[in-house]
Amino acid sequence: MARLLGVDLPRNKKMRIALRAIYGVGPKVAFDVLTSIGIDPERSSNDITEEEVQQIRSALDNYTVEGDLRREVAMNIKRLKDLGCYRGIRHRKGLPVRGQRTHTNARTRKGPAVAIAGKKSIKAMK
């Protein structure tokens, strides 16, 4: 099993798919990296040699991936929070940042629904 940038590449997958296990590597970057060093993107990740792993590692140095990218994203969010701008406040409150509705939906950001005590009893009294 090949290990790149602290991530174990999945076995029995095509290389263009296996490289996507690395944070910050999508379809385009994976394809570009593999074609730049001359590895067939359709080749299995089991058949990769240690020399080719070194070539992939050196080719990925041109991109911001894994720890550096995570750190950069975290710093950008922290900057927004410190500024106190609208997006920073939404991040602080754990609400959707990009204009999505929150009356319904938004459960991914808001967390599980919490029942409001006594709300149904008002309807029952009528």
Residue, then its C-alpha position, 0 to 999 in steps of 0.5 A: m500500500a502506497r503512503l503519500l503525504g501521511v495518507d494511505l492510498p486505497r487498494n484495488k482502485k485506479m490511480r486517478i481515483a486513489l489519489r483523490a484520497i488526499y485532501g485537496v486532490g480532485p479529478k483534475v489535479a490527480f489526472d494532471v499529476l499522473t500525466s505529467i510524470g507519465i503514469d497511466p491514470e487507469r493503472s491500479s494502485n496495487d501496481i505502483t512502484e516505490e520510485e513512482v510514489q516518489q515521482i508523485r510525491s514530488a509532483l504534488d509539491n507544486y500543489t497546496v494539499e493535505g496539512d498545508l491546505r487544512r491549515e490555510v482554510a482554518m486560518n481563513i475561517k479564523r480571520l473571518k471570525d476575528l474580523g466579526c464580519y457577517r460570514g465570520i459571525r455565521h461560522r461562529k454560530g454554526l449556521p450556513v455561511r453562503g446564503q442558504r435558508t435556515h427555516t427548514n433544512a440546514r440540519t448539517r450545520k445546525g445539528p439535530a433538531v431540538a424539540i421545543a417544550g410545550k409547543k404542541s400543548i398550545k394547539a391542543m388547548k384550542 
